[in-house]
Amino acid sequence: MAKTAKTDRQAVVQQIRTQQKSAERRRGLAIVGVCIVVAILIIGLAAFRPIKNWWDLRQFRDTALDQIGAPATVCAKQTTKPATGDQQHVPDGQAIFYDDVPPAFGEHYATPDPMERKLYTDQDRPKLGTLVHNLEHGYTILWYDQTIADDDNAMNELRGIADKFAGTTNLRFKFKAVPWLESDGKSFPDGKHIAFTHWSAGGADVAGSGDTSKQVGVWQFCSAISGEALNDFMIKYPYMDSPEPGAM
């Protein structure tokens, strides 16, 4: 009887151990399963935005720049103002205050933003002092406010426009679309949500000459995105018409 009881106890212990191992195995598999699901979700979310952007851009692939967005009539007349700040570099990070909203000229940081990137959001936009240096080198900058940033269709149009200027070998594609932030200063004029700016040398014939007497800042404000108005603006004020047109 004693031997039988001992054997029964061993069987019960073995059964408990087996059940514990099975439970631990199930928990382990469940944890692995959850980790796999989380990993798939993370990868899926990371891939979703680029894939969606690519999908949204398809509609603009065969659309000319001047056919994207609203007609040029949504934009006011271009205005100019004598420019200052040519070759006036200040240390990176030093506070710079610009009177104009947005700036089209002025003192600036020593290094411009590289040409590769054409569209920015409020999460990664370069500093104003960096962008003003880009203006000195002939860039046209399209500034957009929060109204545009909150509009998915408008942002798709901006992506379509930025895609037209992809690349770094053609200097005619010196273009950037960037947000105008609340921290930058005053808002755009009432009803205007887009601004084009350019730092003109006063004509391509005096570009790079060092003659600052003809330099002007150029602005054009629009109530909506207009590829037609942007196209006209960049034809009238090409990259060659700038204080330093040769640099990237």
Order of alpha helices (4+ residues) and beta strands (2+ residues): alpha-beta-beta-beta-alpha-beta-alpha-alpha-beta-beta-beta-alpha
